[in-house]
Amino acid sequence: MSHSGRAMDRRIKRTRQAIQEALVSLIAEKGFDSLTIQDIIERADINRSTFYYHYEDKQDLLQQSIREMLEQAVTEIESAKNSVQAAGTSYKYNPMPRFVCLFEHIHRNREFYRVMVGHVPDFIWKTIEMIKEHILKDITLLQADPQKLQVPGPFLAHYSAGALMMVIKGWLDKDLPYSADFMAEQLTKIMRSGLYSVAGIQLSEE
C-alpha cells in the first residue's frame, strides 16, 4: 500500500473513532433514543455528508460500533489463546490467558462497555451470544467425544456465558474495583475447581 493510501486509512479510522466516541458520550448523557444525527456530527466535529459516508443512520452506527468492538475482543482472545498453545504454556496455577486478555480489553475500553451495558439492553445479549459461541467452540475442541460430557455442550455454554456476562457487568457497575489479573484469577479458580469447591462447600453424596 502506498504512503497516501496508508494516510487515508488512518484518516478514515480516526473519523470513525471520533464518530463512535461521540455516540458513546451522547448515549451516556441523553440515551440512545433521544440523540440525533445532528448531535453526533456536532460532537464529532464532522459534517453530515461525512457521517452518511460511513453509516446509514444512528442505528447502523450503534450496531457497527458494537460489532467492531466485539470482533476486536474475539481477535485479541484468540491471539492470546494461540500464543499459549504455541508456547505449550500451562495455566494450571495461573489465570487463563484468555480471561486476562478479556478483562484487559474491557478495561482499555471501559467507557464503551460501561455505557453499552448500562444503556443498551441489546448489547448484553449480543455479548452473551459472542461468549457462548466462543465457549462452545472451546468445548468442542477440548472434548471431541460428546458422550463424555456430563452436561450437554450448549447448556454448559449458555450457563457459562450468562454467568461471565454478569461478572463483567458487576465489575463495570462497581467502576472496576479489581485488576484484570485478579478477575481472571477468580474465574480460573471457578473454572478449574467448580463453584461449590471454591466456596468451601462439601456436598453430600446421598
Backbone as a chain_set.jsonl record, in Angstrom:
{"seq": "MSHSGRAMDRRIKRTRQAIQEALVSLIAEKGFDSLTIQDIIERADINRSTFYYHYEDKQDLLQQSIREMLEQAVTEIESAKNSVQAAGTSYKYNPMPRFVCLFEHIHRNREFYRVMVGHVPDFIWKTIEMIKEHILKDITLLQADPQKLQVPGPFLAHYSAGALMMVIKGWLDKDLPYSADFMAEQLTKIMRSGLYSVAGIQLSEE", "coords": {"N": [[0.841, -1.197, 0.0], [0.497, 2.253, -0.773], [2.065, 5.268, 0.54], [0.233, 7.39, 0.623], [-2.131, 5.947, 0.567], [-2.042, 4.589, 3.032], [-2.129, 6.781, 4.728], [-4.681, 7.731, 4.162], [-6.211, 5.577, 5.106], [-5.658, 5.815, 7.831], [-6.848, 8.275, 8.362], [-9.535, 7.69, 7.849], [-9.96, 5.783, 9.833], [-9.549, 7.368, 12.121], [-11.655, 9.162, 11.835], [-13.944, 7.494, 12.005], [-13.542, 6.56, 14.579], [-13.836, 8.927, 16.036], [-16.531, 9.474, 15.541], [-17.754, 7.24, 16.705], [-16.93, 7.527, 19.358], [-18.247, 9.881, 19.953], [-20.865, 8.974, 19.803], [-20.957, 7.18, 22.014], [-20.501, 8.911, 24.213], [-22.731, 10.574, 23.997], [-24.867, 8.797, 24.301], [-24.483, 8.149, 26.971], [-25.086, 10.602, 28.11], [-27.723, 11.373, 27.253], [-29.176, 9.184, 26.426], [-29.88, 6.645, 23.951], [-32.214, 6.77, 22.33], [-32.953, 9.443, 22.413], [-30.941, 10.95, 21.242], [-29.682, 12.647, 18.302], [-28.774, 12.655, 14.768], [-27.663, 15.113, 14.229], [-26.72, 15.849, 16.756], [-24.633, 14.007, 16.968], [-22.876, 14.64, 14.812], [-22.113, 17.198, 15.504], [-20.831, 16.759, 17.961], [-18.746, 15.066, 17.159], [-17.467, 16.719, 15.456], [-17.723, 16.849, 12.614], [-18.971, 16.928, 9.195], [-22.32, 16.5, 7.86], [-22.389, 14.934, 5.529], [-20.079, 13.432, 5.773], [-20.699, 11.78, 7.92], [-22.77, 10.207, 6.771], [-21.353, 8.965, 4.819], [-20.06, 6.959, 6.12], [-21.986, 5.663, 7.713], [-25.407, 4.486, 7.728], [-27.484, 5.398, 9.365], [-28.271, 6.352, 12.777], [-28.8, 3.98, 14.101], [-27.471, 2.09, 12.559], [-24.884, 2.981, 13.012], [-24.675, 2.414, 15.772], [-24.939, -0.428, 15.794], [-22.779, -1.213, 14.157], [-20.676, -0.23, 15.698], [-20.864, -1.798, 18.012], [-20.496, -4.362, 16.891], [-17.874, -4.154, 15.827], [-16.364, -3.705, 18.148], [-16.801, -6.074, 19.625], [-15.787, -7.938, 17.828], [-13.141, -7.171, 17.864], [-12.506, -7.882, 20.487], [-12.786, -10.703, 20.342], [-10.765, -11.304, 18.473], [-8.449, -10.54, 19.892], [-8.58, -12.278, 22.092], [-8.449, -14.796, 20.845], [-5.899, -14.599, 19.756], [-4.336, -14.504, 22.075], [-4.898, -17.028, 23.12], [-3.891, -18.699, 21.096], [-1.186, -18.061, 21.242], [-0.463, -19.115, 23.708], [-0.93, -21.839, 23.25], [0.956, -22.326, 21.263], [3.3, -21.921, 22.659], [3.156, -23.876, 24.506], [2.379, -23.452, 27.111], [1.225, -23.907, 30.452], [-1.762, -23.269, 32.303], [-2.325, -24.142, 34.788], [-1.691, -23.266, 37.381], [-2.005, -20.603, 37.078], [-3.79, -17.63, 35.998], [-6.152, -18.087, 33.343], [-5.002, -17.199, 30.164], [-6.818, -16.232, 28.241], [-8.854, -15.168, 29.791], [-7.499, -13.146, 31.15], [-6.832, -11.553, 28.96], [-9.408, -10.864, 28.049], [-10.459, -9.304, 30.207], [-8.55, -7.285, 30.311], [-8.963, -6.123, 27.835], [-11.587, -5.137, 28.173], [-11.089, -3.334, 30.231], [-9.428, -1.456, 28.951], [-11.248, -0.399, 27.19], [-13.236, 0.627, 28.768], [-15.144, 2.734, 29.077], [-16.766, 2.53, 26.829], [-17.859, -0.083, 27.203], [-19.091, 0.248, 29.701], [-21.087, 2.149, 29.169], [-22.566, 0.845, 27.148], [-23.437, -1.515, 28.438], [-24.938, -0.379, 30.465], [-26.876, 1.199, 29.176], [-27.779, 0.155, 26.763], [-29.714, -2.337, 26.259], [-29.751, -4.492, 24.409], [-27.101, -4.969, 23.957], [-26.014, -6.558, 25.996], [-27.105, -9.088, 25.455], [-26.056, -9.599, 22.925], [-23.367, -9.77, 23.575], [-23.361, -11.956, 25.317], [-24.066, -13.948, 23.482], [-21.793, -13.917, 21.849], [-19.813, -14.737, 23.692], [-20.865, -17.231, 24.381], [-20.704, -18.679, 21.94], [-17.943, -18.738, 21.683], [-17.178, -20.236, 23.945], [-18.505, -22.656, 23.43], [-17.175, -23.456, 21.143], [-14.64, -23.923, 22.228], [-15.25, -26.038, 23.975], [-15.947, -28.029, 22.149], [-13.509, -28.374, 20.832], [-11.814, -29.21, 22.905], [-13.057, -31.411, 24.0], [-13.676, -33.934, 22.19], [-15.412, -36.051, 22.099], [-18.715, -36.095, 22.48], [-20.2, -37.764, 24.102], [-18.883, -37.998, 26.458], [-19.358, -35.748, 27.86], [-20.652, -34.444, 30.824], [-22.654, -32.669, 31.066], [-24.801, -31.331, 28.596], [-23.183, -29.752, 25.825], [-24.196, -27.204, 24.643], [-25.894, -26.352, 26.742], [-24.075, -26.027, 28.845], [-22.463, -24.032, 27.728], [-24.288, -21.892, 27.486], [-24.913, -21.433, 30.202], [-22.366, -20.769, 31.287], [-21.662, -18.524, 29.742], [-23.676, -16.674, 30.408], [-23.198, -16.381, 33.166], [-20.576, -15.348, 33.146], [-21.015, -12.927, 31.814], [-22.559, -11.554, 33.694], [-20.693, -11.291, 35.722], [-18.895, -9.573, 34.463], [-20.589, -7.346, 34.108], [-21.115, -6.673, 36.799], [-18.542, -5.951, 37.605], [-18.09, -3.687, 36.001], [-20.214, -2.062, 36.891], [-19.383, -1.48, 39.461], [-17.315, 0.177, 38.985], [-14.866, -0.989, 38.181], [-13.288, -2.22, 40.434], [-11.333, -4.137, 40.877], [-8.274, -5.528, 39.553], [-7.535, -6.546, 36.134], [-6.061, -8.905, 36.112], [-6.673, -9.974, 38.639], [-9.44, -10.467, 38.368], [-9.358, -12.372, 36.331], [-7.98, -14.412, 37.63], [-9.832, -15.231, 39.6], [-11.95, -16.24, 38.051], [-10.631, -18.3, 36.749], [-10.106, -20.018, 38.887], [-12.727, -20.81, 39.534], [-13.472, -22.076, 37.147], [-11.609, -24.143, 37.078], [-11.909, -25.557, 39.494], [-14.599, -25.635, 40.216], [-17.84, -24.376, 41.243], [-18.95, -24.927, 43.907], [-16.764, -26.034, 45.185], [-14.798, -23.951, 45.28], [-16.16, -22.313, 46.951], [-15.914, -23.552, 49.302], [-17.682, -25.527, 50.02], [-18.896, -28.669, 50.852], [-20.545, -31.127, 49.247], [-23.133, -33.433, 50.048], [-22.95, -36.93, 49.448], [-25.205, -38.36, 49.346]], "CA": [[0.0, 0.0, 0.0], [1.267, 3.484, -0.868], [2.03, 6.143, 1.715], [-1.031, 8.132, 0.601], [-3.19, 5.003, 0.927], [-1.98, 4.37, 4.483], [-2.585, 8.017, 5.369], [-6.135, 7.761, 4.012], [-6.748, 4.592, 6.041], [-5.568, 6.378, 9.179], [-7.862, 9.33, 8.474], [-10.838, 7.024, 7.949], [-10.026, 5.175, 11.157], [-9.72, 8.44, 13.11], [-13.011, 9.708, 11.687], [-14.896, 6.525, 12.567], [-13.337, 6.543, 16.022], [-14.435, 10.151, 16.574], [-17.987, 9.319, 15.472], [-18.159, 6.24, 17.694], [-16.745, 8.115, 20.686], [-19.348, 10.832, 20.118], [-22.055, 8.165, 20.09], [-20.883, 6.66, 23.382], [-20.676, 10.002, 25.176], [-24.102, 11.075, 23.901], [-25.75, 7.798, 24.926], [-24.323, 8.312, 28.417], [-25.696, 11.862, 28.527], [-29.148, 11.558, 26.984], [-29.821, 7.956, 25.981], [-29.806, 6.452, 22.505], [-33.441, 7.185, 21.646], [-33.089, 10.903, 22.387], [-29.892, 11.633, 20.484], [-29.943, 12.828, 16.874], [-27.597, 12.707, 13.903], [-27.073, 16.441, 14.422], [-25.932, 15.77, 17.994], [-23.424, 13.218, 16.717], [-21.919, 15.336, 13.941], [-21.571, 18.331, 16.257], [-19.895, 16.247, 18.963], [-17.58, 14.501, 16.463], [-16.894, 17.815, 14.661], [-17.692, 16.445, 11.21], [-20.173, 17.382, 8.501], [-23.349, 15.474, 7.703], [-22.03, 14.021, 4.438], [-19.066, 12.508, 6.294], [-21.406, 10.762, 8.706], [-23.503, 9.289, 5.9], [-20.376, 8.191, 4.048], [-19.672, 5.806, 6.932], [-23.12, 4.985, 8.35], [-26.717, 4.782, 7.152], [-28.244, 6.157, 10.354], [-27.692, 6.158, 14.109], [-28.913, 2.565, 14.449], [-26.361, 1.438, 11.863], [-23.692, 3.367, 13.771], [-24.661, 1.648, 17.02], [-24.701, -1.846, 15.532], [-21.402, -1.375, 13.68], [-19.781, 0.019, 16.831], [-20.912, -2.992, 18.852], [-19.88, -5.483, 16.175], [-16.428, -3.951, 15.725], [-15.744, -3.882, 19.461], [-16.829, -7.492, 19.983], [-14.841, -8.616, 16.935], [-11.809, -6.866, 18.391], [-12.328, -8.719, 21.678], [-12.577, -12.085, 19.9], [-9.443, -11.375, 17.844], [-7.429, -10.467, 20.938], [-8.653, -13.504, 22.895], [-7.938, -15.894, 20.016], [-4.456, -14.41, 19.648], [-3.751, -14.908, 23.358], [-5.04, -18.479, 23.224], [-2.962, -19.321, 20.151], [0.175, -17.855, 21.745], [-0.264, -20.082, 24.79], [-0.847, -23.167, 22.651], [2.225, -22.425, 20.541], [4.392, -21.977, 23.635], [2.959, -25.039, 25.363], [2.275, -22.966, 28.485], [0.109, -24.418, 31.246], [-2.338, -22.292, 33.219], [-2.829, -24.876, 35.945], [-1.547, -22.457, 38.585], [-2.049, -19.21, 36.665], [-5.062, -17.296, 35.351], [-6.221, -18.399, 31.922], [-4.665, -16.015, 29.365], [-7.995, -15.68, 27.555], [-9.574, -14.338, 30.753], [-6.687, -11.943, 31.341], [-6.996, -10.757, 27.748], [-10.771, -10.338, 28.027], [-10.63, -8.226, 31.174], [-7.694, -6.17, 29.896], [-9.674, -5.479, 26.721], [-12.702, -4.371, 28.734], [-10.525, -2.219, 30.995], [-8.972, -0.441, 27.995], [-12.424, 0.182, 26.535], [-14.224, 0.582, 29.843], [-16.243, 3.675, 28.9], [-17.664, 1.925, 25.84], [-18.591, -1.198, 27.809], [-19.942, 0.751, 30.781], [-22.257, 2.794, 28.571], [-23.37, -0.146, 26.438], [-24.079, -2.394, 29.418], [-25.885, 0.384, 31.263], [-27.887, 1.946, 28.427], [-28.207, -0.533, 25.533], [-30.027, -3.71, 26.693], [-29.41, -5.465, 23.373], [-25.663, -5.238, 23.991], [-25.747, -7.679, 26.901], [-27.432, -10.348, 24.783], [-25.076, -9.803, 21.852], [-22.114, -10.191, 24.205], [-23.571, -13.327, 25.788], [-24.012, -14.818, 22.308], [-20.392, -13.999, 21.444], [-19.12, -15.563, 24.68], [-21.401, -18.589, 24.266], [-20.114, -19.307, 20.761], [-16.522, -18.947, 21.973], [-17.087, -21.347, 24.899], [-18.931, -23.878, 22.748], [-16.064, -23.82, 20.256], [-13.597, -24.497, 23.078], [-15.719, -27.34, 24.455], [-15.861, -28.96, 21.019], [-12.099, -28.647, 20.555], [-11.172, -29.881, 24.031], [-13.725, -32.69, 24.249], [-14.163, -34.35, 20.873], [-16.459, -37.058, 22.264], [-19.827, -35.505, 23.236], [-20.73, -38.734, 25.059], [-18.157, -37.853, 27.716], [-19.812, -34.535, 28.54], [-21.622, -34.703, 31.883], [-23.731, -31.715, 30.79], [-24.766, -31.015, 27.16], [-22.344, -28.61, 25.495], [-24.921, -25.936, 24.537], [-26.368, -25.966, 28.078], [-22.899, -25.564, 29.572], [-22.032, -22.77, 27.123], [-25.26, -20.866, 27.876], [-24.736, -21.151, 31.629], [-21.076, -20.111, 31.495], [-21.688, -17.202, 29.109], [-24.517, -15.8, 31.219], [-22.506, -16.099, 34.425], [-19.44, -14.47, 32.862], [-21.531, -11.598, 31.489], [-22.97, -10.901, 34.93], [-19.455, -10.914, 36.409], [-18.416, -8.376, 33.764], [-21.499, -6.242, 34.432], [-20.865, -6.277, 38.178], [-17.231, -5.281, 37.619], [-18.293, -2.357, 35.424], [-21.116, -1.297, 37.759], [-18.622, -1.057, 40.644], [-16.215, 1.008, 38.491], [-13.664, -1.804, 38.039], [-12.508, -2.143, 41.675], [-10.256, -5.126, 40.863], [-7.474, -5.547, 38.332], [-7.867, -7.579, 35.151], [-5.422, -10.146, 36.565], [-7.453, -10.505, 39.765], [-10.691, -11.009, 37.83], [-9.025, -13.595, 35.592], [-7.614, -15.436, 38.613], [-11.036, -15.753, 40.252], [-12.685, -17.057, 37.086], [-9.858, -19.517, 36.513], [-10.358, -20.894, 40.037], [-14.068, -21.381, 39.393], [-13.453, -22.988, 36.004], [-10.762, -25.297, 37.354], [-12.314, -26.325, 40.67], [-16.045, -25.728, 40.349], [-18.452, -23.362, 42.098], [-19.066, -25.305, 45.312], [-15.427, -26.278, 45.719], [-14.139, -22.686, 45.625], [-16.928, -21.719, 48.048], [-15.636, -24.327, 50.502], [-18.873, -26.317, 50.346], [-18.809, -30.09, 50.55], [-21.879, -31.659, 49.015], [-23.37, -34.798, 50.497], [-23.011, -37.921, 48.377], [-26.512, -39.021, 49.407]], "C": [[0.875, 1.245, 0.0], [1.143, 4.291, 0.411], [0.708, 6.897, 1.781], [-2.202, 7.233, 0.986], [-3.227, 4.745, 2.415], [-2.484, 5.594, 5.235], [-4.1, 8.126, 5.306], [-6.794, 6.789, 4.979], [-6.742, 5.126, 7.468], [-6.62, 7.458, 9.389], [-9.253, 8.729, 8.631], [-11.017, 6.423, 9.339], [-10.256, 6.228, 12.232], [-11.132, 9.018, 13.056], [-14.043, 8.783, 12.307], [-14.765, 6.464, 14.084], [-13.985, 7.765, 16.668], [-15.958, 10.048, 16.595], [-18.466, 8.346, 16.545], [-17.989, 6.76, 19.117], [-17.841, 9.135, 20.977], [-20.631, 10.091, 20.479], [-22.067, 7.717, 21.545], [-21.139, 7.765, 24.402], [-22.104, 10.532, 25.169], [-25.11, 10.09, 24.494], [-25.692, 7.945, 26.441], [-25.062, 9.548, 28.917], [-27.215, 11.883, 28.384], [-29.886, 10.303, 26.54], [-29.851, 7.871, 24.467], [-31.031, 7.004, 21.786], [-33.532, 8.696, 21.483], [-32.038, 11.607, 21.533], [-30.232, 11.657, 18.997], [-28.64, 12.78, 16.082], [-26.891, 14.046, 14.074], [-26.224, 16.475, 15.69], [-24.588, 15.094, 17.728], [-22.414, 14.001, 15.89], [-21.332, 16.566, 14.641], [-20.534, 17.857, 17.267], [-18.616, 15.723, 18.309], [-16.851, 15.542, 15.618], [-16.67, 17.387, 13.207], [-18.925, 17.028, 10.521], [-21.112, 16.199, 8.254], [-22.984, 14.464, 6.618], [-20.977, 13.01, 4.888], [-19.722, 11.405, 7.11], [-22.05, 9.733, 7.784], [-22.585, 8.525, 4.941], [-20.043, 6.891, 4.785], [-20.864, 4.999, 7.449], [-24.437, 5.405, 7.703], [-27.545, 5.68, 8.071], [-27.651, 5.852, 11.726], [-27.78, 4.696, 14.558], [-27.785, 1.77, 13.802], [-25.045, 1.74, 12.575], [-23.581, 2.55, 15.048], [-24.29, 0.195, 16.769], [-23.284, -2.094, 15.02], [-20.399, -1.18, 14.816], [-19.708, -1.204, 17.737], [-20.191, -4.148, 18.172], [-18.361, -5.349, 16.127], [-15.738, -4.165, 17.066], [-15.714, -5.353, 19.862], [-15.894, -8.306, 19.095], [-13.409, -8.375, 17.395], [-11.511, -7.727, 19.611], [-12.027, -10.159, 21.29], [-11.187, -12.255, 19.297], [-8.336, -11.395, 18.887], [-7.403, -11.748, 21.773], [-8.09, -14.69, 22.122], [-6.423, -15.805, 19.887], [-3.759, -14.857, 20.925], [-3.788, -16.421, 23.508], [-4.047, -19.192, 22.317], [-1.514, -19.186, 20.61], [0.503, -18.856, 22.838], [-0.097, -21.481, 24.227], [0.488, -23.366, 21.946], [3.399, -22.579, 21.501], [4.295, -23.201, 24.537], [2.844, -24.667, 26.824], [1.057, -23.557, 29.182], [-0.433, -23.31, 32.131], [-2.899, -22.982, 34.455], [-2.777, -24.032, 37.204], [-1.574, -20.958, 38.268], [-3.408, -18.91, 36.04], [-5.025, -17.634, 33.869], [-5.943, -17.137, 31.109], [-5.867, -15.402, 28.664], [-8.812, -14.804, 28.493], [-8.82, -13.037, 31.019], [-6.893, -10.997, 30.165], [-8.375, -10.106, 27.699], [-10.919, -9.148, 28.966], [-9.718, -7.036, 30.882], [-8.353, -5.394, 28.758], [-10.814, -4.607, 27.247], [-12.184, -3.156, 29.497], [-10.072, -1.098, 30.061], [-10.142, 0.308, 27.368], [-13.58, 0.323, 27.524], [-15.388, 1.551, 29.645], [-17.26, 3.13, 27.9], [-18.512, 0.838, 26.494], [-19.526, -0.721, 28.916], [-21.227, 1.362, 30.218], [-23.159, 1.768, 27.891], [-24.118, -1.063, 27.407], [-25.175, -1.65, 30.179], [-27.045, 0.983, 30.495], [-28.418, 1.246, 27.176], [-28.472, -2.001, 25.874], [-29.616, -4.78, 25.689], [-27.938, -5.858, 23.425], [-25.339, -6.44, 24.867], [-25.998, -9.004, 26.194], [-26.483, -10.633, 23.632], [-23.752, -10.311, 22.427], [-22.224, -11.616, 24.726], [-23.48, -14.304, 24.621], [-22.571, -15.005, 21.841], [-19.612, -14.916, 22.384], [-19.558, -17.017, 24.558], [-20.775, -19.332, 23.088], [-18.645, -19.637, 20.994], [-16.34, -20.15, 22.903], [-17.448, -22.668, 24.224], [-17.851, -24.379, 21.795], [-14.951, -24.478, 21.056], [-13.989, -25.891, 23.566], [-15.565, -28.394, 23.359], [-14.42, -29.345, 20.719], [-11.457, -29.493, 21.654], [-11.791, -31.242, 24.348], [-14.409, -33.133, 22.952], [-15.314, -35.343, 20.965], [-17.6, -36.489, 23.102], [-20.428, -36.457, 24.263], [-20.059, -38.607, 26.426], [-18.558, -36.594, 28.486], [-20.856, -34.895, 29.593], [-22.84, -33.79, 31.76], [-23.667, -31.406, 29.296], [-23.992, -29.728, 26.883], [-23.079, -27.287, 25.394], [-25.431, -25.429, 25.883], [-25.218, -25.362, 28.882], [-22.432, -24.205, 29.052], [-22.968, -21.627, 27.506], [-25.053, -20.449, 29.334], [-23.464, -20.334, 31.866], [-21.072, -18.696, 30.931], [-22.515, -16.22, 29.929], [-23.841, -15.408, 32.522], [-21.35, -15.129, 34.209], [-19.91, -13.053, 32.556], [-21.951, -10.855, 32.744], [-21.763, -10.5, 35.782], [-18.899, -9.63, 35.794], [-19.272, -7.165, 34.122], [-21.267, -5.74, 35.857], [-19.56, -5.516, 38.324], [-17.367, -3.857, 37.099], [-19.154, -1.483, 36.33], [-20.393, -0.744, 38.979], [-17.393, -0.229, 40.27], [-14.872, 0.288, 38.552], [-12.772, -1.76, 39.289], [-11.327, -3.109, 41.727], [-9.515, -5.077, 39.531], [-7.95, -6.645, 37.394], [-7.277, -8.922, 35.575], [-6.219, -10.795, 37.695], [-8.74, -11.146, 39.266], [-10.435, -12.331, 37.113], [-8.673, -14.734, 36.545], [-8.855, -16.063, 39.245], [-11.825, -16.659, 39.306], [-11.956, -18.363, 36.785], [-10.063, -20.513, 37.654], [-11.711, -21.58, 39.91], [-14.098, -22.411, 38.273], [-12.701, -24.271, 36.331], [-11.334, -26.184, 38.458], [-13.815, -26.501, 40.819], [-16.579, -24.774, 41.406], [-18.445, -23.74, 43.572], [-17.703, -25.529, 45.952], [-14.752, -24.978, 46.139], [-14.882, -21.958, 46.739], [-16.706, -22.471, 49.359], [-16.799, -25.182, 50.952], [-18.654, -27.766, 49.933], [-20.225, -30.643, 50.428], [-21.979, -33.098, 49.5], [-23.464, -35.725, 49.306], [-24.367, -38.611, 48.329], [-27.464, -38.443, 48.367]], "O": [[1.888, 1.29, 0.698], [0.268, 4.056, 1.244], [0.123, 7.036, 2.855], [-3.147, 7.676, 1.64], [-4.303, 4.684, 3.011], [-3.175, 5.473, 6.247], [-4.737, 8.556, 6.267], [-7.805, 7.114, 5.601], [-7.693, 4.921, 8.222], [-7.216, 7.551, 10.462], [-10.053, 9.197, 9.442], [-12.082, 6.536, 9.946], [-11.054, 6.023, 13.147], [-11.73, 9.326, 14.087], [-14.917, 9.23, 13.049], [-15.763, 6.333, 14.792], [-14.61, 7.654, 17.723], [-16.601, 10.48, 17.552], [-19.466, 8.6, 17.216], [-18.81, 6.468, 19.987], [-18.31, 9.244, 22.11], [-21.388, 10.523, 21.348], [-23.079, 7.86, 22.232], [-21.907, 7.577, 25.346], [-22.633, 10.901, 26.218], [-26.09, 10.499, 25.115], [-26.718, 7.877, 27.118], [-25.604, 9.545, 30.023], [-27.919, 12.35, 29.28], [-31.093, 10.348, 26.3], [-29.846, 8.891, 23.778], [-30.899, 7.639, 20.74], [-34.124, 9.18, 20.519], [-32.237, 12.757, 21.143], [-30.969, 10.806, 18.499], [-27.549, 12.855, 16.648], [-25.661, 14.109, 14.065], [-25.139, 17.058, 15.701], [-23.545, 15.547, 18.2], [-21.228, 14.027, 16.221], [-20.182, 16.93, 14.396], [-19.481, 18.477, 17.417], [-17.524, 15.914, 18.844], [-15.754, 15.287, 15.121], [-15.581, 17.542, 12.653], [-19.818, 17.559, 11.182], [-20.727, 15.042, 8.424], [-23.241, 13.27, 6.772], [-20.981, 11.864, 4.438], [-19.346, 10.238, 7.006], [-21.897, 8.529, 7.989], [-23.007, 7.546, 4.325], [-19.779, 5.862, 4.164], [-20.764, 3.782, 7.607], [-24.572, 6.521, 7.2], [-28.22, 6.602, 7.613], [-26.634, 5.164, 11.821], [-26.928, 4.228, 15.312], [-27.211, 0.878, 14.427], [-24.196, 0.861, 12.723], [-22.505, 2.048, 15.371], [-23.424, -0.353, 17.451], [-22.653, -3.079, 15.404], [-19.392, -1.884, 14.888], [-18.628, -1.599, 18.177], [-19.377, -4.833, 18.791], [-17.643, -6.321, 16.359], [-14.65, -4.739, 17.122], [-14.706, -5.829, 20.384], [-15.274, -9.262, 19.562], [-12.566, -9.27, 17.323], [-10.403, -8.242, 19.759], [-11.114, -10.773, 21.843], [-10.505, -13.241, 19.577], [-7.392, -12.177, 18.78], [-6.331, -12.244, 22.12], [-7.343, -15.498, 22.674], [-5.738, -16.828, 19.908], [-2.717, -15.511, 20.873], [-2.821, -17.028, 23.97], [-3.43, -20.178, 22.721], [-0.705, -20.089, 20.393], [1.613, -19.386, 22.891], [0.773, -22.231, 24.668], [1.082, -24.442, 22.019], [4.37, -23.275, 21.204], [5.244, -23.525, 25.251], [3.173, -25.473, 27.695], [-0.01, -23.693, 28.582], [0.331, -22.5, 32.655], [-3.826, -22.481, 35.091], [-3.704, -24.067, 38.013], [-1.204, -20.14, 39.111], [-4.104, -19.824, 35.599], [-3.992, -17.485, 33.216], [-6.578, -16.107, 31.338], [-5.934, -14.183, 28.507], [-9.4, -13.812, 28.062], [-9.419, -11.965, 31.101], [-7.102, -9.798, 30.346], [-8.497, -8.932, 27.349], [-11.442, -8.105, 28.574], [-10.079, -5.896, 31.176], [-8.307, -4.164, 28.723], [-10.981, -3.468, 26.81], [-12.768, -2.075, 29.422], [-10.305, 0.077, 30.344], [-10.04, 1.494, 27.056], [-14.746, 0.161, 27.165], [-16.517, 1.224, 30.01], [-18.468, 3.254, 28.102], [-19.735, 0.834, 26.359], [-20.636, -1.236, 29.052], [-22.318, 1.117, 30.733], [-24.38, 1.818, 28.041], [-25.299, -1.35, 27.21], [-26.216, -2.225, 30.498], [-28.094, 1.254, 31.079], [-29.403, 1.695, 26.59], [-27.561, -2.825, 25.792], [-29.179, -5.861, 26.082], [-27.567, -6.949, 22.992], [-24.483, -7.252, 24.517], [-25.202, -9.936, 26.313], [-26.139, -11.789, 23.386], [-23.1, -11.174, 21.839], [-21.285, -12.401, 24.592], [-22.882, -15.372, 24.752], [-22.17, -16.111, 21.479], [-18.844, -15.768, 21.936], [-18.733, -17.929, 24.623], [-20.363, -20.483, 23.226], [-18.158, -20.681, 20.559], [-15.46, -20.982, 22.684], [-16.773, -23.678, 24.424], [-17.643, -25.584, 21.659], [-14.379, -25.477, 20.62], [-13.169, -26.81, 23.572], [-15.109, -29.508, 23.614], [-14.134, -30.497, 20.392], [-10.655, -30.384, 21.372], [-11.126, -32.119, 24.9], [-15.546, -32.762, 22.663], [-16.102, -35.471, 20.028], [-17.471, -36.403, 24.323], [-21.095, -36.014, 25.198], [-20.604, -39.057, 27.433], [-18.145, -36.402, 29.629], [-21.836, -35.574, 29.288], [-23.914, -34.094, 32.278], [-22.569, -31.231, 28.767], [-24.125, -28.742, 27.608], [-22.639, -26.312, 26.003], [-25.408, -24.227, 26.145], [-25.37, -24.319, 29.518], [-22.052, -23.332, 29.832], [-22.514, -20.525, 27.815], [-25.023, -19.26, 29.653], [-23.492, -19.324, 32.569], [-20.547, -17.774, 31.556], [-22.112, -15.074, 30.127], [-23.898, -14.25, 32.938], [-21.162, -14.197, 34.991], [-19.284, -12.083, 32.985], [-21.726, -9.65, 32.852], [-21.804, -9.488, 36.481], [-18.486, -8.716, 36.507], [-18.747, -6.088, 34.404], [-21.226, -4.533, 36.097], [-19.48, -4.548, 39.081], [-16.821, -2.924, 37.689], [-18.862, -0.302, 36.518], [-20.736, 0.328, 39.477], [-16.536, 0.04, 41.112], [-13.86, 0.88, 38.929], [-11.628, -1.313, 39.214], [-10.416, -2.926, 42.534], [-10.06, -4.642, 38.516], [-8.671, -7.556, 37.799], [-7.919, -9.96, 35.417], [-6.417, -12.01, 37.71], [-9.094, -12.246, 39.692], [-11.194, -13.289, 37.265], [-9.026, -15.887, 36.297], [-8.924, -17.282, 39.407], [-12.309, -17.716, 39.71], [-12.584, -19.404, 36.59], [-10.18, -21.715, 37.416], [-11.832, -22.782, 40.149], [-14.675, -23.487, 38.425], [-13.103, -25.357, 35.913], [-11.258, -27.41, 38.377], [-14.26, -27.434, 41.488], [-15.871, -24.407, 42.343], [-17.984, -22.96, 44.406], [-17.514, -25.241, 47.134], [-14.192, -24.899, 47.233], [-14.315, -21.088, 47.4], [-17.237, -22.085, 50.4], [-16.901, -25.528, 52.129], [-18.273, -28.048, 48.797], [-20.998, -30.626, 51.385], [-21.034, -33.877, 49.379], [-24.0, -35.348, 48.265], [-24.656, -39.356, 47.394], [-28.612, -38.877, 48.271]]}, "num_chains": 1, "name": "protein.A"}
